[in-house]
Amino acid sequence: MSQIYTKNSLILIVEDDKELIQIIASSLNTTEIELAFAMTGTSAFESIEAKKPDLIVLDIQLPDTDGYTIAGKLKSNPETANIPIIFCTSQNSVEDIKKGFLVGGVDYVSKPIVVDELISRVKVHLKLKNAEEDLKLKNDELEKNNAELETQIQLKSFLYSVVAHDLNSPMQYIQMYAKQLQEGIDTISAYEMKRKIEFIAKSSGHAGKLLSSLTDWIHAQSTKFTLTKTRFNLHNLVEEKRNAFLDKAHEKSISIYNNVLPDEMIEADETIVSTLIRNLIQNALKFTNRNGSVLIQSERQDNNLIVIKIIDTGVGMPQSIIDSMFRSTIRQNTSGTENEPGFGMGLQICNELLNRHNKSYFKIQSEVGSGSSFDIYLNC
């Protein structure tokens, strides 16, 4: 017998005539087909629940129910609605055939069974089912690719806007003051020279931070991103990031406390954790008033989950801001408490990176005027 489908298929025969079951079984008995049998409606549903068939040959007259009722129930269930049903019947009136199609049958064969006809009909409908499944897979893949393409278009637009606006502005200041220094090097006063150099330093620092954020963000968006877990000391990593911001904290008289246990060892992607802590400390300093504080602490939830909290006494934020801050197409360009510039990227970067770390997520608690707590639930 020629091959009748493109993959191993399970066919359920629902028939109460034992002699007919033997005829059908012998006609469809190939190494490519797995057969299951049921002689009642109840046993048919039990068989389907145990293993969903690829096609059902269904008798209309059964001891405990009829094939129309079985087909109706199968078609009303999303899990079984797509199983093709071939009715096997001695009721050959137009109304009987019409009723079979109305309840979801795809075909019918008349009793007494003509073996070649049954084989041909099974062959056609298995091929159709496989073709439909292949088409669905291709459509799903196409929709996924279209969604990814749309995301990439949005991300590219986002990048263009950042470069065109946020990066262009400090570069213009650098060029302007550098040109003024160049042209007035012999006549400009020492005070004016110092002031212009300070502007250049400030603008270049602003541009550098933006480029650093862009690098983190592009890394988070990369489809080639690979999670690399290593074992490291969390306290030491937090202390390293804390020390990097001490000068900035001193400018605003803000205290930064590292309350992570000195021997806290975790297994995680150190680059991701480092970027998260750096961005969140920077964010906390930006939105905390003078004489405030930033606290970093951790607590174990279980063997595989640790919560790293960055808690500040800053200005806080309403729930509407929290709800929108992680959308990649929305940028929160709020300046800090002393007009520190913002790129609207830091928290988005954190969320993107954390999503890459298996089963890890954010929780944010904030109250306007009282501060915020950014809680990293890290699977490690």
C-alpha positions as CSV (number, residue, x, y, z in Angstrom):
1,M,0.0,0.0,0.0
2,S,1.3,3.5,-0.8
3,Q,2.0,5.9,2.0
4,I,-1.1,7.9,2.9
5,Y,0.2,10.7,5.1
6,T,3.3,12.6,5.8
7,K,3.8,11.7,9.5
8,N,2.8,8.9,11.9
9,S,-1.0,9.2,12.4
10,L,-3.4,7.9,15.0
11,I,-6.8,6.9,13.6
12,L,-9.6,6.2,16.1
13,I,-12.3,3.8,14.8
14,V,-15.6,4.2,16.6
15,E,-17.7,1.2,15.6
16,D,-19.7,-1.4,17.4
17,D,-19.6,-4.1,14.7
18,K,-16.7,-6.3,15.5
19,E,-16.5,-7.8,12.0
20,L,-16.4,-4.4,10.4
21,I,-13.7,-3.3,12.9
22,Q,-11.6,-6.2,11.7
23,I,-12.1,-5.2,8.0
24,I,-11.2,-1.6,8.7
25,A,-8.2,-2.6,10.8
26,S,-6.8,-4.9,8.2
27,S,-7.3,-2.3,5.4
28,L,-5.5,0.5,7.4
29,N,-2.9,-1.8,9.1
30,T,0.4,-0.2,8.0
31,T,3.6,0.6,9.9
32,E,2.8,4.3,9.3
33,I,-0.6,4.2,11.0
34,E,-1.5,3.7,14.7
35,L,-5.0,2.4,15.2
36,A,-7.3,2.8,18.3
37,F,-10.8,1.4,18.7
38,A,-13.9,2.2,20.6
39,M,-17.3,0.4,20.5
40,T,-19.3,3.0,22.4
41,G,-19.5,6.8,22.7
42,T,-18.2,6.7,26.3
43,S,-15.1,4.6,25.4
44,A,-14.5,6.9,22.4
45,F,-14.3,10.0,24.6
46,E,-12.0,8.1,27.0
47,S,-9.7,7.1,24.1
48,I,-9.6,10.7,22.8
49,E,-8.8,12.1,26.3
50,A,-6.0,9.6,26.6
51,K,-4.5,10.5,23.2
52,K,-5.9,12.8,20.7
53,P,-6.3,11.1,17.3
54,D,-5.4,12.7,13.9
55,L,-8.6,11.4,12.3
56,I,-11.8,9.6,13.5
57,V,-13.9,7.1,11.5
58,L,-17.2,7.4,13.3
59,D,-20.3,5.1,13.1
60,I,-23.6,7.0,13.4
61,Q,-25.5,4.3,15.3
62,L,-23.8,3.3,18.6
63,P,-25.2,1.4,21.7
64,D,-25.1,4.4,24.1
65,T,-25.4,7.4,21.7
66,D,-25.2,8.5,18.1
67,G,-22.3,9.7,16.0
68,Y,-23.9,13.1,15.4
69,T,-23.9,13.8,19.2
70,I,-20.3,12.7,19.5
71,A,-19.2,14.9,16.6
72,G,-21.1,17.9,18.0
73,K,-19.3,17.6,21.4
74,L,-15.9,17.2,19.7
75,K,-16.5,20.3,17.5
76,S,-17.6,22.4,20.4
77,N,-14.3,21.7,22.2
78,P,-11.3,23.8,21.0
79,E,-9.0,21.0,21.9
80,T,-10.7,18.5,19.5
81,A,-12.5,20.8,17.0
82,N,-9.9,20.4,14.3
83,I,-10.0,16.5,14.2
84,P,-11.4,15.4,10.9
85,I,-14.4,13.1,11.2
86,I,-15.4,10.6,8.5
87,F,-18.9,9.2,9.2
88,C,-19.4,5.5,8.5
89,T,-23.1,4.9,8.0
90,S,-25.8,2.8,6.3
91,Q,-28.1,5.9,6.5
92,N,-27.6,7.3,3.0
93,S,-30.4,9.7,2.6
94,V,-29.7,13.3,1.6
95,E,-30.9,14.5,5.0
96,D,-28.6,12.1,6.9
97,I,-25.6,13.1,4.8
98,K,-26.4,16.8,5.2
99,K,-26.8,16.4,9.0
100,G,-23.4,14.8,9.2
101,F,-21.7,17.7,7.4
102,L,-23.6,20.2,9.6
103,V,-22.3,18.7,12.8
104,G,-18.7,18.9,11.6
105,G,-18.1,15.8,9.5
106,V,-15.6,16.2,6.6
107,D,-16.7,13.1,4.7
108,Y,-18.7,9.9,4.8
109,V,-18.5,6.3,3.6
110,S,-21.5,4.0,3.1
111,K,-22.0,0.6,4.5
112,P,-21.1,-2.0,3.4
113,I,-17.6,-0.6,3.4
114,V,-15.7,-0.6,0.2
115,V,-12.1,-0.9,1.4
116,D,-10.4,1.1,-1.5
117,E,-12.9,3.9,-1.0
118,L,-12.2,4.1,2.7
119,I,-8.5,4.1,2.1
120,S,-8.8,6.9,-0.4
121,R,-10.9,9.1,1.8
122,V,-8.6,8.6,4.8
123,K,-5.6,9.4,2.6
124,V,-7.2,12.7,1.4
125,H,-8.2,13.9,4.8
126,L,-5.0,13.1,6.5
127,K,-3.1,14.9,3.8
128,L,-5.5,17.9,4.2
129,K,-5.0,17.9,7.9
130,N,-1.3,17.8,7.7
131,A,-1.3,20.6,5.1
132,E,-3.5,22.7,7.3
133,E,-1.2,22.1,10.3
134,D,1.9,23.0,8.2
135,L,0.1,26.2,6.9
136,K,-0.8,27.2,10.5
137,L,2.8,26.7,11.6
138,K,4.0,28.9,8.7
139,N,1.4,31.5,9.4
140,D,2.3,31.5,13.1
141,E,6.0,31.9,12.1
142,L,5.1,34.7,9.7
143,E,3.1,36.5,12.3
144,K,6.0,36.2,14.8
145,N,8.4,37.5,12.2
146,N,6.1,40.4,11.4
147,A,5.8,41.3,15.0
148,E,9.6,41.1,15.4
149,L,10.0,43.3,12.4
150,E,7.5,45.8,13.7
151,T,9.4,45.9,17.0
152,Q,12.7,46.4,15.2
153,I,11.2,49.3,13.2
154,Q,10.0,50.9,16.4
155,L,13.3,50.3,18.1
156,K,15.2,51.9,15.1
157,S,12.9,54.9,15.3
158,F,13.6,55.1,19.0
159,L,17.3,55.0,18.4
160,Y,17.1,57.7,15.7
161,S,15.2,60.0,18.1
162,V,17.8,59.5,20.8
163,V,20.7,60.2,18.5
164,A,19.0,63.1,16.8
165,H,17.9,64.8,19.9
166,D,19.7,63.7,23.1
167,L,23.1,63.1,21.6
168,N,23.1,66.0,19.1
169,S,22.4,68.6,21.8
170,P,25.6,68.0,23.9
171,M,27.7,67.6,20.8
172,Q,26.5,71.0,19.6
173,Y,27.6,72.6,22.9
174,I,31.0,70.9,22.7
175,Q,31.6,72.1,19.2
176,M,30.4,75.6,20.0
177,Y,32.6,76.1,23.1
178,A,35.6,74.4,21.5
179,K,35.4,76.7,18.6
180,Q,35.1,79.8,20.9
181,L,38.2,78.6,22.8
182,Q,40.1,78.0,19.5
183,E,39.2,81.4,18.1
184,G,39.8,83.3,21.3
185,I,42.7,81.5,22.8
186,D,44.9,84.6,22.9
187,T,42.3,87.1,24.2
188,I,39.8,85.1,26.4
189,S,40.1,85.6,30.1
190,A,41.1,82.8,32.4
191,Y,37.7,82.9,34.1
192,E,35.8,82.6,30.7
193,M,38.2,79.8,29.6
194,K,37.5,77.9,32.8
195,R,33.7,78.3,32.4
196,K,33.8,77.1,28.8
197,I,35.9,74.1,29.6
198,E,33.5,73.2,32.4
199,F,30.6,73.4,29.9
200,I,32.6,71.1,27.5
201,A,33.3,68.6,30.3
202,K,29.6,68.6,31.4
203,S,28.4,68.2,27.9
204,S,30.9,65.4,27.1
205,G,29.9,63.6,30.3
206,H,26.3,63.8,29.3
207,A,27.1,62.4,25.9
208,G,29.2,59.6,27.5
209,K,26.4,58.6,29.8
210,L,24.0,58.5,26.9
211,L,26.3,56.3,24.8
212,S,26.7,54.0,27.8
213,S,22.9,53.7,28.1
214,L,22.6,53.1,24.4
215,T,25.2,50.3,24.5
216,D,23.3,48.7,27.4
217,W,20.0,49.0,25.6
218,I,21.3,47.6,22.3
219,H,22.8,44.7,24.3
220,A,19.4,44.1,25.9
221,Q,17.6,44.1,22.6
222,S,20.0,41.8,20.8
223,T,18.6,38.6,19.5
224,K,22.1,37.1,19.8
225,F,22.1,37.7,23.6
226,T,23.5,34.7,25.5
227,L,22.9,34.3,29.3
228,T,26.1,33.4,31.0
229,K,25.8,32.4,34.7
230,T,28.8,32.5,37.0
231,R,29.1,32.4,40.8
232,F,30.1,35.7,42.4
233,N,29.9,37.7,45.6
234,L,26.9,40.0,45.5
235,H,28.1,42.2,48.3
236,N,31.4,43.0,46.5
237,L,29.6,43.8,43.3
238,V,27.2,46.2,45.1
239,E,30.2,47.8,46.9
240,E,32.0,48.3,43.6
241,K,28.9,50.1,42.1
242,R,28.4,52.0,45.3
243,N,32.0,53.3,45.2
244,A,31.5,54.4,41.6
245,F,28.7,56.8,42.6
246,L,30.2,58.2,45.9
247,D,31.3,61.4,44.2
248,K,27.9,62.0,42.7
249,A,26.2,61.2,46.0
250,H,28.5,63.6,47.8
251,E,27.5,66.4,45.5
252,K,23.9,66.0,46.7
253,S,24.8,65.0,50.3
254,I,23.2,61.6,49.8
255,S,24.3,58.5,51.7
256,I,24.5,55.2,49.9
257,Y,24.4,52.1,52.2
258,N,25.3,48.6,51.2
259,N,23.4,46.2,53.5
260,V,24.0,43.0,51.4
261,L,25.6,40.3,53.6
262,P,29.4,40.2,53.0
263,D,29.2,36.4,52.2
264,E,26.2,36.6,49.9
265,M,27.2,34.4,46.9
266,I,24.8,34.1,43.9
267,E,24.9,32.3,40.6
268,A,23.7,34.6,37.9
269,D,24.8,36.6,34.8
270,E,27.2,39.1,36.4
271,T,27.0,41.5,33.5
272,I,23.2,41.7,33.8
273,V,23.2,42.1,37.6
274,S,26.0,44.7,37.4
275,T,24.1,46.8,34.8
276,L,20.8,46.5,36.8
277,I,22.5,47.8,40.0
278,R,24.4,50.5,38.3
279,N,21.3,51.8,36.5
280,L,19.1,51.6,39.6
281,I,21.6,53.4,41.9
282,Q,22.0,56.1,39.3
283,N,18.2,56.4,39.0
284,A,17.8,56.6,42.8
285,L,20.4,59.4,43.1
286,K,18.8,61.3,40.3
287,F,15.4,61.4,42.0
288,T,16.5,61.8,45.6
289,N,16.7,65.2,47.2
290,R,19.7,66.5,49.1
291,N,20.5,64.8,52.5
292,G,18.5,61.7,51.4
293,S,19.7,58.1,51.3
294,V,19.9,55.1,49.0
295,L,19.9,51.6,50.5
296,I,20.8,48.4,48.7
297,Q,19.9,45.1,50.5
298,S,19.1,41.6,49.6
299,E,17.0,38.7,51.0
300,R,16.7,35.1,50.1
301,Q,13.2,33.9,49.1
302,D,14.3,30.3,48.5
303,N,17.3,28.4,47.2
304,N,16.8,29.7,43.7
305,L,15.3,33.2,44.2
306,I,17.0,36.3,45.7
307,V,15.5,39.7,46.0
308,I,17.8,42.7,45.6
309,K,16.2,45.9,46.7
310,I,17.3,49.5,45.9
311,I,15.4,51.7,48.2
312,D,15.5,55.5,48.1
313,T,14.0,58.4,50.0
314,G,13.3,60.2,46.8
315,V,10.4,62.0,45.3
316,G,8.5,58.8,44.4
317,M,6.0,58.4,41.5
318,P,2.4,57.7,40.8
319,Q,1.1,54.3,39.6
320,S,0.4,55.7,36.1
321,I,4.2,56.4,35.7
322,I,5.1,52.9,36.9
323,D,2.6,51.3,34.5
324,S,4.1,53.0,31.5
325,M,7.8,53.1,32.2
326,F,8.6,49.7,30.8
327,R,7.0,50.2,27.4
328,S,9.9,50.4,24.9
329,T,8.1,53.0,22.8
330,I,7.4,55.4,25.7
331,R,10.2,57.5,27.1
332,Q,9.9,59.2,30.5
333,N,12.2,62.2,30.1
334,T,11.8,63.5,33.6
335,S,14.7,65.5,34.9
336,G,16.2,64.8,38.3
337,T,15.7,66.8,41.5
338,E,18.5,69.1,40.5
339,N,17.7,69.1,36.8
340,E,20.0,66.1,36.1
341,P,19.3,65.1,32.4
342,G,17.4,61.9,31.7
343,F,17.2,59.8,28.6
344,G,14.1,57.8,29.5
345,M,16.1,54.5,29.0
346,G,17.5,53.3,32.3
347,L,14.5,51.5,33.6
348,Q,13.6,50.1,30.2
349,I,17.1,48.7,30.0
350,C,16.8,47.1,33.4
351,N,13.5,45.5,32.5
352,E,14.8,44.2,29.1
353,L,17.9,42.7,30.7
354,L,15.9,41.2,33.6
355,N,13.5,39.5,31.1
356,R,16.6,37.8,29.6
357,H,17.4,36.3,33.0
358,N,15.2,33.2,33.3
359,K,12.1,33.6,35.5
360,S,13.3,37.0,36.9
361,Y,11.2,40.1,37.2
362,F,10.7,43.5,38.7
363,K,8.4,44.8,41.5
364,I,8.2,48.5,42.1
365,Q,6.8,50.1,45.2
366,S,6.5,53.9,45.3
367,E,4.7,56.7,47.0
368,V,4.8,60.3,45.9
369,G,6.9,62.3,48.3
370,S,8.2,59.3,50.2
371,G,10.5,57.4,47.9
372,S,10.6,54.2,45.9
373,S,11.8,50.6,46.2
374,F,13.0,48.8,43.1
375,D,12.9,45.1,43.8
376,I,14.8,42.7,41.5
377,Y,13.5,39.1,41.8
378,L,16.5,37.3,40.5
379,N,16.3,33.6,39.6
380,C,19.8,32.3,40.4
